[in-house]
Amino acid sequence: MNLEFTPEENAFRDEVRDFLETRYPKEVAERQAAGLELRKEDYFAWQKVLLEKGWVTPNWPKEWGGTEWTPTQKYIWSEETAKVDALQLPAFGVSMVAPVLWTFGTQAQKDRFLTATRNGDIWWCQGYSEPGSGSDLASLKTRAVREGDFYIVNGQKTWTTLAQYADWGFFLVRTDPDAKKQEGISFLLIDMKSPGVTVRPIITMDGAHEVNEVFLDNVKVPVDQRVYEENKGWTVAKFLLSHERSGIAGIARSKRGVDRLRKIARAEFSDSGEKLIEDPQFRRKLADLEIDITALEYTELRSLASESAGKGPGPEASMLKIKGTEIQQRVTELVLEAVGHYGSPYFRGFGEAGNAYPIGPDYAHQAAPRYFNVRKTSIYGGSNEIQRNIIAKMVLGL
């Protein structure tokens, strides 16, 4: 595979770099550098800048505001944004439900939701996992009973990321309780301000409010907010998850994490002037990590090339998901190893006004919360164990 950029691609890379340097919101960058929780307005500030540039939805069809970038341009964009740690917009709208809508949605649904999602007028959340139904998603129990032109929905969802900000959510619900597990499920779009919707926070080990419980108590949902056919929601869910898994790999950001790790390892960590990079065992771990990232990067490029040829994500999405999330976890593990005792337990509120960080170098302050947070990546989007089953079936024919 030829990875040399053409003159046109080099010019595009320079344009991206200049754009990120001059237009990335300063306040957002400052909050990121301080390790503070990002707010809804921070995401929307960056989305507004991207919208003005016409770069907010590079993977969308041209008719709905896509850029028609080549796979190489998408690759350059992901690389350059990762290098400067540019904020990633929540994937639930622009990367997950949007492809569902233009693939399975009615024209009215496309007109109602796609442009509003692109413009940042709608913040989406995903109502998939339930207590007892996460990796085995098909066992979900949230019920939707049709009454005329409405569904009456009752149930509970959990681990609903950033639902505290959401205007709308896309939910999997059971519409035929007597059907087999993968059948009898429908895909509904639900207004999060509907009577009967309750969002309760879950504070995770890193001290952050990122995920939530969502309770649905006799929520009335118009039938025209069902995407695709009744009882065929599993088809939609599999399509959506394939797009989610491709994005979870996060290769460009893992590469940035390794660059950061090298800087930490070159810092003196004792009065004698020793450096961790001089430890042969640590160097071996770092080299193994870089080799695996390079191998995965080639797989990602093949996947992008396949998508550009009009093919949807296939089993490569599961491969990217497994290896990408494992690499992310290894990066945070090595960072925690590198900072040593400075990676002490993190307490919510450090860095806010009036609360100083613990002692130690600045690069150590977020080591523990990042380590804790990344533990979940091998579970969401379909656990890595489930992805191995998918690969065994689709690739090996087992």
C-alpha positions as CSV (number, residue, x, y, z in Angstrom):
1,M,0.0,0.0,0.0
2,N,1.4,3.4,-1.0
3,L,1.2,5.8,1.9
4,E,3.0,8.7,0.2
5,F,0.7,11.7,0.0
6,T,0.1,13.5,-3.3
7,P,0.7,17.2,-3.6
8,E,-3.0,17.8,-3.3
9,E,-3.2,15.7,-0.2
10,N,-0.2,17.5,1.3
11,A,-2.0,20.8,0.6
12,F,-5.1,19.5,2.3
13,R,-3.0,18.5,5.4
14,D,-1.6,22.0,5.6
15,E,-5.1,23.4,5.3
16,V,-6.3,21.2,8.2
17,R,-3.3,22.2,10.4
18,D,-3.9,25.9,9.8
19,F,-7.6,25.5,10.5
20,L,-7.0,23.7,13.8
21,E,-4.4,26.2,14.9
22,T,-6.5,29.3,14.1
23,R,-10.1,28.2,14.7
24,Y,-10.1,25.7,17.5
25,P,-12.0,27.3,20.4
26,K,-9.5,28.6,23.0
27,E,-11.7,28.1,26.0
28,V,-12.3,24.5,25.1
29,A,-8.6,23.9,24.7
30,E,-8.0,25.5,28.1
31,R,-10.6,23.3,29.8
32,Q,-9.1,20.2,28.2
33,A,-5.6,21.2,29.3
34,A,-6.8,21.7,32.9
35,G,-8.6,18.3,32.9
36,L,-12.0,19.8,33.5
37,E,-15.3,18.2,32.6
38,L,-16.5,19.3,29.2
39,R,-19.9,20.9,29.0
40,K,-22.6,20.8,26.3
41,E,-21.6,24.3,25.2
42,D,-18.0,23.2,24.7
43,Y,-19.0,20.6,22.2
44,F,-21.4,22.9,20.4
45,A,-18.8,25.7,20.2
46,W,-16.5,23.4,18.2
47,Q,-19.4,22.0,16.2
48,K,-20.3,25.6,15.2
49,V,-16.8,26.2,13.9
50,L,-16.8,23.0,12.0
51,L,-20.3,23.8,10.5
52,E,-19.1,27.2,9.3
53,K,-16.1,25.5,7.6
54,G,-18.3,22.7,6.1
55,W,-16.4,20.0,7.9
56,V,-18.8,18.9,10.6
57,T,-20.0,15.7,8.8
58,P,-17.2,14.4,6.5
59,N,-18.7,10.9,6.3
60,W,-22.2,12.1,5.2
61,P,-23.6,12.0,1.7
62,K,-23.1,15.2,-0.2
63,E,-26.8,15.8,-0.4
64,W,-27.0,16.1,3.4
65,G,-23.8,18.2,3.8
66,G,-21.0,15.7,3.5
67,T,-17.6,16.7,2.3
68,E,-17.0,13.9,-0.2
69,W,-13.5,13.5,1.2
70,T,-11.4,10.6,0.0
71,P,-10.3,7.9,2.5
72,T,-6.9,9.5,2.6
73,Q,-8.4,12.9,3.5
74,K,-10.4,11.3,6.3
75,Y,-7.2,9.7,7.5
76,I,-5.4,13.0,7.4
77,W,-8.2,14.7,9.3
78,S,-8.2,12.0,12.0
79,E,-4.4,12.2,12.3
80,E,-4.2,16.0,12.6
81,T,-7.1,16.4,15.0
82,A,-5.6,13.7,17.2
83,K,-2.2,15.4,17.2
84,V,-3.7,18.6,18.8
85,D,-6.2,16.6,20.9
86,A,-9.2,18.4,19.2
87,L,-12.5,17.5,20.8
88,Q,-14.4,14.7,19.2
89,L,-18.0,15.5,18.7
90,P,-20.4,12.9,20.3
91,A,-20.8,10.1,17.8
92,F,-24.4,9.4,18.6
93,G,-25.8,12.0,16.2
94,V,-23.4,12.6,13.4
95,S,-21.8,9.2,13.2
96,M,-24.4,6.7,14.4
97,V,-28.0,7.6,14.1
98,A,-27.5,9.8,11.0
99,P,-26.4,6.8,8.8
100,V,-29.4,4.9,10.1
101,L,-31.7,7.7,9.0
102,W,-30.4,8.1,5.5
103,T,-30.4,4.4,5.0
104,F,-33.6,3.2,6.7
105,G,-35.5,6.4,7.5
106,T,-38.5,7.9,5.7
107,Q,-38.1,11.1,3.8
108,A,-40.0,12.9,6.6
109,Q,-37.6,11.6,9.2
110,K,-34.6,12.6,7.1
111,D,-36.0,16.1,6.6
112,R,-36.8,16.4,10.3
113,F,-33.6,15.2,11.8
114,L,-30.6,15.1,9.5
115,T,-30.1,18.9,9.0
116,A,-30.9,19.6,12.6
117,T,-28.3,17.0,13.8
118,R,-25.7,18.4,11.5
119,N,-26.4,22.0,12.7
120,G,-26.1,21.0,16.3
121,D,-29.8,21.7,17.0
122,I,-30.2,18.1,18.3
123,W,-28.1,16.3,20.9
124,W,-28.6,12.5,20.7
125,C,-28.1,9.7,23.1
126,Q,-28.3,6.0,22.7
127,G,-30.8,3.8,24.6
128,Y,-29.5,0.3,24.1
129,S,-28.0,-1.3,27.2
130,E,-30.3,-2.3,30.1
131,P,-29.6,-3.9,33.5
132,G,-28.9,-7.5,32.5
133,S,-28.9,-6.7,28.8
134,G,-25.6,-5.3,27.7
135,S,-23.4,-7.6,25.8
136,D,-26.4,-9.8,25.2
137,L,-28.4,-6.9,23.8
138,A,-31.0,-9.0,22.2
139,S,-32.3,-10.0,25.7
140,L,-33.6,-6.4,26.3
141,K,-36.9,-6.1,28.1
142,T,-38.0,-2.5,27.6
143,R,-41.6,-2.9,26.1
144,A,-43.4,-0.8,23.6
145,V,-47.1,-1.5,23.2
146,R,-48.9,0.0,20.2
147,E,-52.1,1.9,20.9
148,G,-53.4,3.5,17.7
149,D,-50.9,6.0,16.4
150,F,-48.6,5.7,19.5
151,Y,-46.4,3.3,21.3
152,I,-46.5,3.2,25.1
153,V,-43.0,2.5,26.3
154,N,-42.0,1.2,29.7
155,G,-38.5,0.1,30.8
156,Q,-35.1,1.1,31.9
157,K,-31.8,1.8,30.1
158,T,-28.4,2.1,31.6
159,W,-24.9,3.5,30.8
160,T,-26.6,6.1,28.6
161,T,-23.7,8.3,27.7
162,L,-24.3,12.1,28.1
163,A,-28.1,11.6,28.3
164,Q,-28.1,14.5,30.7
165,Y,-27.6,16.8,27.7
166,A,-29.8,14.9,25.2
167,D,-32.7,16.4,23.3
168,W,-33.5,13.1,21.5
169,G,-32.6,9.4,21.9
170,F,-32.7,6.4,19.7
171,F,-34.0,3.3,21.6
172,L,-34.3,-0.4,21.0
173,V,-37.6,-1.6,22.4
174,R,-39.4,-5.0,22.4
175,T,-42.6,-4.8,20.4
176,D,-43.3,-8.5,20.1
177,P,-42.6,-10.3,23.4
178,D,-43.4,-13.7,21.9
179,A,-40.8,-13.6,19.1
180,K,-37.3,-15.0,19.3
181,K,-34.7,-12.7,20.9
182,Q,-33.4,-11.0,17.8
183,E,-36.8,-10.6,16.4
184,G,-39.7,-8.6,17.8
185,I,-37.4,-5.5,18.5
186,S,-38.1,-2.1,17.0
187,F,-36.0,1.1,16.7
188,L,-37.7,4.2,18.1
189,L,-36.7,7.9,18.2
190,I,-37.8,9.4,21.5
191,D,-38.0,13.0,22.6
192,M,-36.1,13.1,25.9
193,K,-38.4,15.9,27.1
194,S,-41.4,13.6,26.8
195,P,-43.5,13.0,30.0
196,G,-42.3,9.8,31.7
197,V,-38.6,10.1,30.7
198,T,-36.3,10.4,33.8
199,V,-32.5,10.7,33.6
200,R,-30.5,9.9,36.7
201,P,-26.7,10.2,36.9
202,I,-24.2,7.5,37.4
203,I,-20.8,8.7,38.8
204,T,-18.1,6.5,37.5
205,M,-14.7,5.5,39.1
206,D,-12.9,8.4,37.5
207,G,-15.3,10.8,39.3
208,A,-17.1,11.9,36.2
209,H,-20.8,12.2,35.3
210,E,-20.6,10.8,31.8
211,V,-23.2,8.0,31.9
212,N,-26.8,7.8,33.2
213,E,-29.8,5.6,33.9
214,V,-32.9,6.4,31.9
215,F,-36.3,5.4,33.1
216,L,-39.3,5.2,30.7
217,D,-42.7,5.2,32.4
218,N,-45.7,5.1,30.1
219,V,-43.9,7.3,27.5
220,K,-46.1,8.0,24.4
221,V,-44.1,7.8,21.2
222,P,-45.7,8.5,17.8
223,V,-45.5,5.6,15.4
224,D,-44.0,7.9,12.8
225,Q,-40.9,8.0,15.0
226,R,-40.2,4.3,14.5
227,V,-37.3,3.8,12.0
228,Y,-37.8,1.0,9.5
229,E,-40.4,-1.8,10.0
230,E,-42.0,-2.9,13.3
231,N,-40.1,-5.9,14.8
232,K,-37.2,-5.3,12.4
233,G,-35.1,-3.1,14.7
234,W,-32.4,-5.7,15.1
235,T,-31.4,-5.1,11.4
236,V,-31.1,-1.4,12.2
237,A,-29.2,-2.1,15.4
238,K,-26.6,-4.2,13.7
239,F,-26.1,-1.6,11.0
240,L,-25.6,1.1,13.6
241,L,-23.2,-0.9,15.7
242,S,-21.0,-1.6,12.8
243,H,-20.5,2.2,12.4
244,E,-20.0,2.6,16.1
245,R,-17.3,-0.1,16.2
246,S,-15.3,1.4,13.4
247,G,-15.1,4.7,15.2
248,I,-14.2,3.2,18.6
249,A,-10.8,2.0,17.4
250,G,-9.4,5.5,17.9
251,I,-6.0,4.7,16.3
252,A,-4.9,8.3,15.7
253,R,-5.5,9.2,19.3
254,S,-3.7,6.1,20.5
255,K,-0.7,7.3,18.4
256,R,-0.9,10.6,20.2
257,G,-1.1,8.8,23.5
258,V,2.2,6.9,22.6
259,D,3.9,10.2,21.7
260,R,2.8,11.6,25.1
261,L,4.0,8.4,26.8
262,R,7.5,8.8,25.2
263,K,7.7,12.4,26.6
264,I,6.8,11.1,30.1
265,A,9.4,8.3,29.8
266,R,12.1,10.8,28.8
267,A,11.5,12.9,31.9
268,E,13.8,12.4,34.9
269,F,12.0,10.5,37.6
270,S,14.7,10.4,40.3
271,D,17.3,12.7,41.9
272,S,20.0,10.6,40.1
273,G,18.7,11.8,36.7
274,E,17.4,8.3,35.6
275,K,14.9,8.2,32.8
276,L,12.3,5.5,32.4
277,I,13.0,5.3,28.6
278,E,16.4,3.8,29.6
279,D,14.7,0.8,31.1
280,P,14.9,-2.0,28.5
281,Q,11.7,-3.7,29.8
282,F,9.7,-0.5,29.4
283,R,11.2,0.2,26.0
284,R,10.1,-3.3,24.9
285,K,6.5,-2.6,26.0
286,L,6.5,0.7,24.2
287,A,7.9,-0.9,21.0
288,D,5.4,-3.7,21.1
289,L,2.6,-1.1,21.4
290,E,3.8,0.9,18.4
291,I,4.1,-2.2,16.3
292,D,0.5,-3.2,17.1
293,I,-0.8,0.3,16.3
294,T,1.0,0.3,12.9
295,A,-0.6,-3.1,12.1
296,L,-4.0,-1.8,13.1
297,E,-3.6,1.3,11.1
298,Y,-3.2,-0.7,7.9
299,T,-6.5,-2.5,8.7
300,E,-8.2,0.9,9.2
301,L,-7.0,2.1,5.9
302,R,-8.3,-1.0,4.2
303,S,-11.6,-0.5,5.9
304,L,-11.8,3.2,4.7
305,A,-11.0,2.1,1.2
306,S,-13.8,-0.4,1.3
307,E,-16.3,2.2,2.5
308,S,-15.2,4.6,-0.2
309,A,-16.0,1.9,-2.8
310,G,-19.6,1.9,-1.5
311,K,-19.3,-1.1,0.9
312,G,-20.5,-0.8,4.4
313,P,-18.3,-1.7,7.4
314,G,-17.9,-5.5,7.5
315,P,-16.1,-7.8,10.0
316,E,-13.2,-5.4,9.8
317,A,-15.2,-3.2,12.2
318,S,-15.1,-5.9,14.8
319,M,-11.4,-6.4,14.3
320,L,-10.8,-2.6,14.7
321,K,-13.0,-2.5,17.8
322,I,-11.1,-5.4,19.5
323,K,-7.6,-4.3,18.8
324,G,-8.3,-0.6,19.0
325,T,-9.8,-0.7,22.5
326,E,-7.1,-3.1,23.7
327,I,-4.4,-0.8,22.5
328,Q,-6.2,2.2,24.2
329,Q,-6.1,0.3,27.5
330,R,-2.5,-0.6,27.1
331,V,-1.6,3.0,26.5
332,T,-3.3,4.2,29.7
333,E,-1.7,1.3,31.7
334,L,1.7,2.3,30.5
335,V,1.1,5.9,31.4
336,L,0.0,4.9,34.9
337,E,3.2,2.8,35.2
338,A,5.3,5.6,33.9
339,V,4.0,8.3,36.4
340,G,4.4,5.9,39.3
341,H,3.2,7.1,42.7
342,Y,2.1,10.4,41.1
343,G,-0.8,8.6,39.5
344,S,-2.5,8.6,42.9
345,P,-6.3,8.2,43.2
346,Y,-8.2,11.0,41.5
347,F,-10.8,13.0,43.4
348,R,-13.6,14.8,41.6
349,G,-13.2,18.6,41.7
350,F,-9.4,18.9,41.4
351,G,-8.6,21.7,39.0
352,E,-11.8,23.5,39.6
353,A,-11.7,27.0,41.2
354,G,-10.2,26.8,44.6
355,N,-9.1,23.2,44.4
356,A,-5.5,22.5,43.6
357,Y,-4.2,19.4,41.9
358,P,-2.2,16.9,44.0
359,I,1.5,17.3,44.0
360,G,3.5,16.0,41.1
361,P,4.1,16.9,37.4
362,D,1.3,18.1,35.4
363,Y,1.4,15.1,33.0
364,A,0.5,12.8,35.9
365,H,-2.7,14.5,37.0
366,Q,-5.1,12.7,34.6
367,A,-3.3,9.4,34.5
368,A,-5.7,7.6,36.9
369,P,-9.0,9.0,35.7
370,R,-8.0,8.2,32.1
371,Y,-7.0,4.7,33.1
372,F,-10.3,4.1,34.8
373,N,-12.4,5.6,32.0
374,V,-10.8,3.5,29.3
375,R,-11.7,0.3,31.1
376,K,-15.1,0.5,29.5
377,T,-14.0,0.7,25.9
378,S,-13.7,-3.1,25.5
379,I,-17.3,-3.5,26.7
380,Y,-19.4,-0.8,24.9
381,G,-20.3,-1.1,21.2
382,G,-20.6,-4.8,21.8
383,S,-18.1,-6.4,24.1
384,N,-14.8,-7.7,22.7
385,E,-15.9,-11.3,23.5
386,I,-19.0,-10.8,21.3
387,Q,-16.9,-9.3,18.5
388,R,-14.7,-12.4,18.5
389,N,-17.8,-14.5,18.0
390,I,-18.8,-12.3,15.1
391,I,-15.4,-12.7,13.5
392,A,-15.5,-16.5,14.0
393,K,-18.9,-16.6,12.2
394,M,-18.4,-14.1,9.4
395,V,-14.7,-14.7,8.6
396,L,-13.9,-18.2,9.7
397,G,-17.4,-19.7,9.1
398,L,-17.6,-21.3,12.5
